[in-house]
C-alpha cells in the first residue's frame, strides 16, 4: 500500500521484524539506494513509434533509438474487403511482423481519402446500398467519399466497428486504437473540402459510441480535431492524439497549431486532464527535418509535448537530421516521454523466519511525463538454497504519478519550461516467505510483472538489470521458526 511520506523507514519495517528478533531489540536491516541510469528504455506503451512498418523493417530507425509501438493507418476497405468479412489473414500477418520486432500495434481506420483514385471506403459499398458522394480537397479533382449521414452507409460502418471490436478488443498485440473513421484521414475535420462538410453531430456521436462499445478493454485515443466529439470521447475515458506537433508557422505567419490550437482545443473540450486515465499521442507536422530547416525551437517543442503528458511520438519513419546536437535533444526528450520509473530506496530486514511476512519498504519516483496506464505489479524473487520463489505484491506501478504543472505557465505556448519530476512515493509491501523454503542465504531481486506473473515486463531507470529482466538488489537470510 502507499504510505504517508512522513513515516520513517524504521516505522515501515517495525510491524513485522519482531518475529525474527531473537537477540536484540533492533533487528539488522538491509538498505539499498540504487543508482539511477539515463539509458533509453524500450518499455511497452511509450516512446518512438514506427510508421507503416515494423521496427526491424524501418531503415530510417537508428540502432540507438528503441521503438515498442508500430503505428498504422488503414482504409475501411483494406480491413473489410468484402461485405461482412474482416481480413483476418492480413491482420495476423501484421501482428506476427510486429511481435517479431518486439512491438505492439496502434492503428486508425479511415474513410475519406484525398488521393484521387485511392479511396479508403470499400469498393463494394455502393453495391451494398451505401451512398457515395463527391467533394474536392484544395485543387484536387472530385473525390468520392462515403456519406455517413446516409442511414444505410452509417449502419454498415457501425456494424464493421462492432465486428472489428469483437475480433480485436483486448488483443495482446494491440497497444491502442485511434477513434477514427470521420473526416479526412480519420482526423475528424473536413478542412478545405467543397462542398461536403462533416456528418451531422448526432451521427458523429454514434460513431464515437460505437468505438467504446466495440473496444471496452483496448485503450482509445481521440483526434484533437474532433471539438465536441473530443469532449464526448474524453468524458467516456479516451486519451487524445494530435497529428501536427511542431508546427510553429508552416501554414502561414499568423496561425500555427502549437500556439493557436492545441491548448485552446483541449481546454474547451475539458481534455487537459485526460492524460490521467489514457495516453496522449503526438505525430510531427511534416517531420523533424522541417523543424530544423525552419529554425523552430526543438527544446521548446519537446518540452511542450512533455508538459501535455505525451506517451507516444511519431516522426513518420523518415530520415532524421544528421546532426549530433539534434540526436542528443531526441535522447533528452525520449528519456522523459511516457513513464520512467526510478527506485530510490529499498529496505528490509536482514533476517526473516520462513512462513512470516517479509516487510519491504520502497521509495519510487516517476521521472517521466505520463503514468504507466497498465496495472503491472511489483514483485520480488528469492533465489538461494531452497530454489526460487517469486512473491507478487499488491503495489501497481500505475499509481506512481509523473510531474505536472498545476497551471501551465503564462508564456507556455512560446517558451515551455522543463516538466518537473513526479513526487516520490513511499510504498510498503508485506510478502509471505513460503513456509517450505529451505533456510539459508537468498538473493532478493526486484521485478515488475504482468497481473499473471511470469517474467518482468518493464525496465527501470536503475542499474543492475540482468538478462532475465530482474534487478538483484540485496541479500536475505531465511531461518527456521
C-alpha positions as CSV (number, residue, x, y, z in Angstrom):
1,X,0.0,0.0,0.0
2,X,1.0,3.6,-0.4
3,X,2.2,5.2,2.8
4,X,2.4,8.8,4.1
5,X,5.7,10.4,3.2
6,X,6.2,11.5,6.8
7,X,6.6,7.9,8.1
8,X,10.1,6.7,8.6
9,X,11.6,3.6,7.0
10,X,12.1,2.2,10.5
11,X,8.3,2.6,11.1
12,X,7.5,0.7,7.9
13,X,9.7,-2.2,9.0
14,X,8.9,-2.4,12.7
15,X,5.5,-4.1,12.3
16,X,6.9,-7.4,11.2
17,X,10.6,-7.5,12.2
18,X,9.7,-8.5,15.8
19,X,9.2,-12.1,14.5
20,X,12.9,-12.5,13.8
21,X,14.4,-10.5,16.6
22,X,16.0,-13.1,19.0
23,X,19.0,-11.4,20.5
24,X,18.4,-7.7,20.0
25,X,15.5,-5.1,20.1
26,X,16.8,-3.5,16.9
27,X,17.0,-6.2,14.2
28,X,19.6,-5.7,11.5
29,X,18.3,-4.0,8.3
30,X,19.3,-4.0,4.7
31,X,19.0,-0.7,3.0
32,X,19.9,0.0,-0.7
33,X,19.8,3.1,-2.8
34,X,20.0,2.0,-6.4
35,X,22.0,4.1,-8.9
36,X,19.8,5.9,-11.5
37,X,20.7,5.4,-15.2
38,X,19.9,7.6,-18.2
39,X,19.6,5.0,-21.0
40,X,16.7,5.0,-23.4
41,X,14.4,2.3,-22.1
42,X,12.3,0.2,-24.6
43,X,9.2,-0.1,-22.4
44,X,5.7,-1.1,-23.5
45,X,3.2,1.6,-24.3
46,X,5.5,4.6,-24.6
47,X,8.1,6.2,-26.9
48,X,9.0,6.4,-30.5
49,X,6.6,4.9,-33.0
50,X,7.5,3.4,-36.3
51,X,5.0,4.4,-39.1
52,X,3.7,2.0,-41.7
53,X,6.3,-0.7,-40.9
54,X,7.8,-2.7,-38.1
55,X,11.0,-1.6,-36.3
56,X,13.1,-4.3,-38.0
57,X,12.0,-3.0,-41.4
58,X,12.4,0.7,-40.7
59,X,15.6,1.6,-42.5
60,X,15.4,5.1,-41.0
61,X,15.3,3.9,-37.4
62,X,18.8,4.3,-36.0
63,X,20.2,1.5,-33.8
64,X,20.3,3.7,-30.7
65,X,16.6,4.5,-30.9
66,X,14.3,1.8,-29.4
67,X,10.7,1.5,-30.6
68,X,8.0,-0.6,-28.9
69,X,5.0,0.7,-31.0
70,X,4.2,0.2,-34.6
71,X,1.6,2.7,-35.9
72,X,-0.6,2.1,-38.9
73,X,-3.5,3.8,-40.7
74,X,-5.8,1.7,-42.9
75,X,-8.8,2.4,-45.0
76,X,-12.1,0.8,-44.1
77,X,-11.9,-1.1,-47.4
78,X,-8.4,-2.5,-46.5
79,X,-9.8,-4.1,-43.4
80,X,-13.2,-5.2,-44.8
81,X,-12.5,-6.1,-48.5
82,X,-15.8,-8.0,-48.8
83,X,-19.1,-7.2,-47.1
84,X,-19.1,-8.6,-43.6
85,X,-15.6,-10.1,-44.0
86,X,-12.8,-8.6,-42.0
87,X,-9.4,-9.6,-43.5
88,X,-8.1,-11.7,-40.6
89,X,-5.2,-13.1,-42.6
90,X,-3.9,-9.5,-43.3
91,X,-4.2,-8.6,-39.6
92,X,-2.5,-11.8,-38.4
93,X,0.4,-11.1,-40.8
94,X,0.7,-7.6,-39.3
95,X,0.6,-9.0,-35.8
96,X,3.3,-11.6,-36.5
97,X,5.6,-9.0,-38.0
98,X,5.0,-6.6,-35.1
99,X,5.7,-9.3,-32.5
100,X,8.9,-10.3,-34.2
101,X,10.1,-6.7,-33.9
102,X,9.3,-6.6,-30.2
103,X,6.5,-4.1,-30.7
104,X,2.7,-3.7,-30.2
105,X,0.4,-2.2,-32.8
106,X,-1.6,1.1,-32.8
107,X,-3.8,1.9,-35.7
108,X,-6.6,4.1,-37.1
109,X,-9.4,3.4,-39.6
110,X,-10.0,6.0,-42.3
111,X,-13.0,6.5,-44.7
112,X,-12.1,9.7,-46.6
113,X,-9.1,9.9,-48.9
114,X,-7.7,13.0,-50.5
115,X,-5.8,10.9,-53.1
116,X,-7.7,10.6,-56.5
117,X,-8.1,7.0,-57.5
118,X,-7.2,5.7,-54.0
119,X,-10.4,5.8,-51.9
120,X,-10.4,4.5,-48.3
121,X,-14.0,3.2,-48.4
122,X,-14.8,-0.4,-49.6
123,X,-15.2,-1.0,-53.3
124,X,-18.4,-2.9,-52.5
125,X,-20.1,-0.1,-50.6
126,X,-22.3,1.2,-53.3
127,X,-23.4,-2.2,-54.4
128,X,-24.4,-3.0,-50.8
129,X,-26.7,0.1,-50.8
130,X,-24.3,2.6,-49.3
131,X,-24.2,6.2,-50.5
132,X,-21.1,7.7,-52.1
133,X,-20.8,11.5,-52.5
134,X,-18.1,13.6,-54.2
135,X,-16.2,16.6,-52.9
136,X,-13.0,18.4,-53.6
137,X,-9.9,18.9,-51.4
138,X,-8.0,22.0,-52.3
139,X,-7.4,21.9,-56.1
140,X,-7.8,18.1,-56.4
141,X,-10.3,16.6,-58.7
142,X,-13.7,15.4,-57.3
143,X,-13.1,12.8,-54.6
144,X,-15.6,10.0,-53.7
145,X,-16.2,9.6,-50.0
146,X,-18.9,7.6,-48.1
147,X,-21.9,9.6,-46.9
148,X,-22.0,8.9,-43.2
149,X,-25.3,10.9,-43.0
150,X,-26.9,8.2,-45.1
151,X,-28.6,5.7,-42.7
152,X,-27.5,2.6,-44.7
153,X,-23.9,3.8,-45.1
154,X,-23.7,4.7,-41.4
155,X,-25.1,1.4,-40.3
156,X,-22.7,-0.6,-42.5
157,X,-19.8,1.3,-40.9
158,X,-21.2,0.9,-37.3
159,X,-21.6,-2.9,-38.0
160,X,-18.0,-3.0,-39.2
161,X,-16.7,-1.4,-36.0
162,X,-18.7,-3.8,-33.8
163,X,-17.2,-6.8,-35.7
164,X,-13.7,-5.3,-35.5
165,X,-14.1,-4.9,-31.8
166,X,-15.4,-8.5,-31.4
167,X,-12.2,-9.7,-33.1
168,X,-9.6,-7.4,-31.6
169,X,-10.7,-5.9,-28.3
170,X,-8.1,-6.9,-25.6
171,X,-5.8,-8.4,-28.2
172,X,-2.3,-8.7,-26.6
173,X,-0.6,-7.3,-29.7
174,X,-2.5,-4.0,-29.7
175,X,-1.4,-1.1,-27.6
176,X,-4.1,1.4,-28.5
177,X,-6.5,2.4,-31.2
178,X,-7.4,5.9,-32.6
179,X,-11.1,6.8,-32.7
180,X,-11.0,7.4,-36.5
181,X,-13.5,7.0,-39.3
182,X,-14.7,10.6,-39.7
183,X,-13.2,13.4,-41.8
184,X,-10.1,13.5,-44.0
185,X,-7.7,10.7,-43.0
186,X,-10.0,9.9,-40.0
187,X,-8.9,13.2,-38.3
188,X,-12.4,14.5,-37.6
189,X,-12.2,17.5,-39.8
190,X,-13.0,18.3,-43.5
191,X,-10.6,21.2,-43.9
192,X,-10.5,22.6,-47.5
193,X,-13.4,20.4,-48.6
194,X,-16.0,21.8,-51.1
195,X,-18.9,21.2,-50.9
196,X,-19.2,18.3,-48.4
197,X,-18.7,19.0,-44.7
198,X,-18.7,16.9,-41.6
199,X,-21.5,14.4,-40.9
200,X,-24.2,15.6,-38.5
201,X,-23.2,15.7,-34.9
202,X,-25.7,13.0,-33.9
203,X,-24.1,10.6,-36.4
204,X,-20.6,11.6,-35.2
205,X,-21.6,10.7,-31.7
206,X,-23.0,7.4,-32.8
207,X,-19.6,6.5,-34.3
208,X,-17.7,7.6,-31.2
209,X,-20.1,5.5,-29.1
210,X,-19.6,2.5,-31.4
211,X,-15.8,2.6,-30.7
212,X,-16.4,2.5,-27.0
213,X,-18.9,-0.3,-27.3
214,X,-16.6,-2.3,-29.5
215,X,-13.4,-1.7,-27.5
216,X,-14.0,-2.0,-23.8
217,X,-10.5,-3.1,-22.9
218,X,-8.2,-1.7,-25.5
219,X,-7.2,1.9,-24.8
220,X,-8.7,4.5,-27.2
221,X,-7.4,7.9,-28.2
222,X,-9.4,10.7,-29.9
223,X,-8.2,13.0,-32.6
224,X,-7.8,16.6,-31.3
225,X,-9.7,18.0,-34.3
226,X,-13.0,16.5,-33.1
227,X,-14.1,19.5,-31.0
228,X,-17.4,18.5,-29.5
229,X,-16.6,14.8,-30.1
230,X,-13.2,15.2,-28.4
231,X,-15.1,16.3,-25.3
232,X,-17.5,13.4,-25.6
233,X,-14.8,10.8,-26.1
234,X,-12.7,12.2,-23.3
235,X,-15.7,12.1,-20.9
236,X,-16.0,8.4,-21.8
237,X,-12.4,7.7,-21.0
238,X,-10.3,8.3,-24.2
239,X,-6.9,9.8,-24.4
240,X,-6.1,12.1,-27.3
241,X,-3.9,12.4,-30.4
242,X,-2.5,15.4,-32.3
243,X,-1.0,14.9,-35.7
244,X,0.8,18.3,-36.2
245,X,3.2,18.6,-33.3
246,X,6.0,21.2,-34.0
247,X,4.1,23.5,-36.4
248,X,5.3,27.0,-35.5
249,X,4.2,28.7,-38.7
250,X,4.3,26.3,-41.6
251,X,0.8,27.2,-42.8
252,X,1.3,30.9,-42.6
253,X,2.7,33.7,-40.4
254,X,-0.4,34.4,-38.4
255,X,-1.5,30.9,-37.2
256,X,0.0,27.7,-36.1
257,X,-1.0,24.5,-34.3
258,X,1.2,25.0,-31.3
259,X,0.2,28.5,-30.3
260,X,-3.4,28.7,-31.6
261,X,-5.0,25.3,-31.5
262,X,-3.8,22.6,-29.1
263,X,-4.1,24.0,-25.6
264,X,-7.2,26.0,-26.6
265,X,-9.0,23.0,-28.0
266,X,-8.0,20.8,-25.0
267,X,-9.3,23.4,-22.6
268,X,-12.5,23.9,-24.5
269,X,-13.1,20.1,-24.6
270,X,-12.2,19.6,-20.9
271,X,-9.4,17.4,-22.1
272,X,-6.4,18.9,-20.3
273,X,-6.6,16.2,-17.6
274,X,-7.4,13.3,-20.0
275,X,-3.8,12.1,-19.6
276,X,-4.6,10.9,-16.1
277,X,-6.6,8.0,-17.5
278,X,-5.5,7.3,-21.1
279,X,-2.4,8.0,-23.3
280,X,-1.5,11.1,-25.3
281,X,0.0,10.5,-28.8
282,X,1.9,13.1,-30.9
283,X,2.8,13.0,-34.6
284,X,5.0,15.5,-36.2
285,X,3.8,18.2,-38.5
286,X,5.9,17.3,-41.6
287,X,8.9,15.9,-39.7
288,X,12.0,16.9,-37.7
289,X,13.9,17.9,-40.8
290,X,11.3,20.6,-41.5
291,X,11.6,21.8,-37.9
292,X,15.3,22.2,-38.2
293,X,15.2,23.9,-41.7
294,X,12.5,26.4,-40.4
295,X,14.5,27.2,-37.3
296,X,11.8,26.1,-35.0
297,X,12.9,25.7,-31.4
298,X,13.4,22.0,-30.8
299,X,13.8,22.1,-27.0
300,X,10.5,24.2,-26.7
301,X,8.6,21.8,-29.0
302,X,9.7,18.7,-27.0
303,X,9.1,20.4,-23.6
304,X,5.6,21.3,-24.9
305,X,4.9,17.7,-25.8
306,X,6.1,16.5,-22.3
307,X,4.2,19.2,-20.4
308,X,0.9,18.0,-22.0
309,X,1.9,14.5,-20.8
310,X,2.6,12.7,-24.1
311,X,3.4,9.0,-24.2
312,X,4.0,8.5,-27.9
313,X,5.9,10.2,-30.7
314,X,5.7,9.5,-34.4
315,X,8.1,11.1,-36.9
316,X,6.6,9.2,-39.9
317,X,9.6,6.8,-40.2
318,X,11.5,9.3,-42.3
319,X,15.3,10.0,-42.0
320,X,16.4,12.0,-39.1
321,X,18.5,15.2,-39.5
322,X,22.2,14.2,-39.5
323,X,23.2,16.4,-36.6
324,X,24.5,15.1,-33.3
325,X,23.0,18.0,-31.3
326,X,19.6,17.1,-32.7
327,X,20.1,13.5,-31.7
328,X,21.0,14.5,-28.2
329,X,17.8,16.6,-28.0
330,X,15.9,13.5,-29.1
331,X,17.5,11.4,-26.5
332,X,16.8,14.0,-23.8
333,X,13.1,14.1,-24.9
334,X,12.7,10.3,-25.0
335,X,14.2,9.9,-21.6
336,X,11.1,11.5,-20.2
337,X,8.4,10.7,-22.8
338,X,5.8,8.4,-21.1
339,X,6.5,6.8,-17.7
340,X,10.1,6.3,-16.4
341,X,10.3,4.6,-13.0
342,X,13.2,5.0,-10.6
343,X,13.5,3.0,-7.4
344,X,15.1,5.5,-5.0
345,X,15.3,3.4,-1.9
346,X,14.8,-0.2,-0.8
347,X,14.9,-1.6,2.7
348,X,14.0,-4.8,4.5
349,X,15.2,-6.9,7.5
350,X,18.4,-8.9,7.0
351,X,16.8,-12.0,8.6
352,X,13.3,-13.4,8.4
353,X,11.7,-16.6,9.5
354,X,10.1,-18.7,6.8
355,X,6.3,-18.5,6.9
356,X,6.5,-15.0,8.1
357,X,5.7,-11.8,6.3
358,X,8.7,-10.0,4.9
359,X,8.3,-6.2,5.0
360,X,9.8,-4.3,2.2
361,X,9.9,-0.5,2.2
362,X,10.4,1.2,-1.1
363,X,10.5,4.7,-2.4
364,X,9.6,5.2,-6.1
365,X,9.7,8.2,-8.4
366,X,8.2,8.6,-11.9
367,X,10.5,11.0,-13.7
368,X,8.7,10.7,-17.0
369,X,5.8,12.7,-18.5
370,X,2.9,10.3,-18.1
371,X,1.6,7.4,-15.9
372,X,2.0,3.8,-16.8
373,X,-1.5,3.0,-17.8
374,X,-1.3,-0.7,-17.1
375,X,-1.5,-2.0,-13.6
376,X,1.8,-4.0,-13.7
377,X,2.7,-5.3,-10.2
378,X,5.9,-5.0,-8.2
379,X,7.3,-8.5,-7.4
380,X,10.4,-9.9,-5.7
381,X,12.3,-13.1,-6.4
382,X,14.1,-15.0,-3.7
383,X,16.8,-17.3,-5.1
384,X,19.0,-19.5,-2.9
385,X,19.4,-23.0,-1.4
386,X,15.7,-23.6,-1.5
387,X,15.5,-22.8,-5.1
388,X,13.5,-19.9,-6.4
389,X,10.3,-18.2,-5.1
390,X,8.5,-15.2,-6.8
391,X,6.3,-13.2,-4.5
392,X,3.9,-10.8,-6.2
393,X,2.9,-7.7,-4.2
394,X,-0.2,-5.5,-4.2
395,X,1.6,-2.4,-5.5
396,X,0.8,-1.4,-9.0
397,X,3.1,1.0,-10.9
398,X,0.2,2.9,-12.5
399,X,-0.1,4.6,-9.1
400,X,3.2,6.5,-9.5
401,X,2.3,9.9,-10.9
402,X,4.5,12.0,-13.3
403,X,5.4,15.6,-12.7
404,X,2.7,18.1,-13.6
405,X,2.1,21.8,-13.9
406,X,-0.9,22.7,-11.7
407,X,-1.3,25.6,-14.2
408,X,0.5,26.0,-17.4
409,X,3.0,28.9,-17.2
410,X,1.8,32.1,-18.8
411,X,4.3,32.0,-21.6
412,X,3.9,28.2,-22.1
413,X,3.0,28.3,-25.8
414,X,6.1,30.3,-26.7
415,X,8.6,29.0,-24.1
416,X,7.6,25.7,-22.5
417,X,9.8,25.0,-19.4
418,X,11.1,21.6,-18.3
419,X,8.4,19.4,-16.8
420,X,9.0,18.9,-13.0
421,X,9.7,15.4,-11.8
422,X,7.0,13.3,-10.2
423,X,6.7,13.4,-6.4
424,X,8.4,10.4,-4.7
425,X,6.0,7.8,-3.4
426,X,6.7,5.6,-0.4
427,X,5.4,2.1,-0.6
428,X,5.2,-0.8,1.9
429,X,4.8,-4.4,0.9
430,X,4.3,-7.4,3.2
431,X,5.1,-10.6,1.4
432,X,4.8,-14.0,2.9
433,X,8.0,-16.1,2.7
434,X,6.9,-19.6,1.8
435,X,6.9,-21.9,4.9
436,X,8.6,-24.7,3.0
437,X,11.5,-22.5,1.8
438,X,14.8,-24.1,3.0
439,X,16.8,-22.0,5.4
440,X,19.8,-20.2,4.0
441,X,21.0,-17.0,2.3
442,X,18.9,-15.7,-0.6
443,X,19.4,-13.1,-3.3
444,X,16.5,-10.7,-3.4
445,X,15.7,-9.3,-6.8
446,X,13.0,-6.8,-7.9
447,X,10.9,-7.0,-10.9
448,X,7.7,-5.5,-12.4
449,X,5.4,-8.2,-13.8
450,X,2.1,-8.5,-15.5
451,X,-1.0,-9.3,-13.5
452,X,-0.5,-13.0,-14.3
453,X,3.1,-13.0,-13.1
454,X,5.9,-14.5,-15.2
455,X,9.0,-12.7,-16.4
456,X,9.3,-9.0,-15.7
457,X,7.8,-6.7,-18.3
458,X,9.3,-3.3,-17.5
459,X,12.8,-1.8,-17.5
460,X,13.6,0.5,-14.6
461,X,15.8,3.5,-14.7
462,X,18.3,1.9,-12.3
463,X,21.5,-0.1,-12.7
464,X,21.7,-3.9,-12.2
465,X,19.2,-5.4,-14.6
466,X,20.1,-9.0,-15.6
467,X,19.3,-10.7,-18.9
468,X,16.1,-12.2,-17.4
469,X,14.7,-8.8,-16.5
470,X,15.2,-8.9,-12.7
471,X,17.2,-6.4,-10.6
472,X,19.1,-8.2,-7.8
473,X,19.3,-5.6,-5.0
474,X,20.1,-7.3,-1.7
475,X,20.6,-10.5,0.4
476,X,18.2,-12.0,2.9
477,X,18.8,-14.8,5.4
478,X,15.8,-17.1,5.9
479,X,15.7,-19.0,9.2
480,X,13.5,-21.7,10.6
481,X,10.9,-20.7,13.2
